[in-house]
């Protein structure tokens, strides 16, 4: 998808000035330059253009509030001098996987006074001897290079969490998830109550069935007793008749 069309889709009929984060990863720049992104995006704070075919940042518009710029996996080798002019408040820059070969190529980043974190993974410059020492010396404002400070301490999770918060969905999404979980628990509880009620009903039915069997057995026993007693009375009567005949 072309970058122009992708930007139009991401805009979603909003005013460009209202856009805070813009992700254009894996779209296509026809001439290796930033396309269709204008000075109207005055509120933009996060811009991601990973793997879009950029060769330069010379056409980057003025983005005064931009704090985070992701342009990894491109073939950028020039135009970095525009960053200080167009994005003066930039604090994080990811140039990993680009055509940055010499320390002199990033010297222009000295003018980004607020730059705290720079990534140059998989750039040719990262293979130079004393690469890390050279970058920190060249850019004294840096705190982290490729995710580590000068003492090889990793970027704290808290700072990474802040970036994640910037790209998270609208407020209230987590609450909705909690509500969904509660609804599921209520439904499971209701199903459990239904199952329990059904089991109780089955037990009551079994009890009634047992009682009916016991009643039937008692009636049969009573009938047998009555039958035996009737036979006895009949024999007694016959015996008395025989005695009368003998007399």
Secondary structure as GFF3:
##gff-version 3
##sequence-region A 1 247
A	DSSP	alpha_helix	3	11	.	.	.	ID=ss1
A	DSSP	three_ten_helix	16	18	.	.	.	ID=ss2
A	DSSP	beta_strand	21	23	.	.	.	ID=ss3
A	DSSP	beta_strand	46	48	.	.	.	ID=ss4
A	DSSP	beta_strand	68	70	.	.	.	ID=ss5
A	DSSP	alpha_helix	81	86	.	.	.	ID=ss6
A	DSSP	beta_strand	92	94	.	.	.	ID=ss7
A	DSSP	three_ten_helix	103	111	.	.	.	ID=ss8
A	DSSP	beta_strand	117	119	.	.	.	ID=ss9
A	DSSP	three_ten_helix	124	127	.	.	.	ID=ss10
A	DSSP	alpha_helix	131	138	.	.	.	ID=ss11
A	DSSP	beta_strand	144	145	.	.	.	ID=ss12
A	DSSP	alpha_helix	157	166	.	.	.	ID=ss13
A	DSSP	alpha_helix	173	246	.	.	.	ID=ss14
###
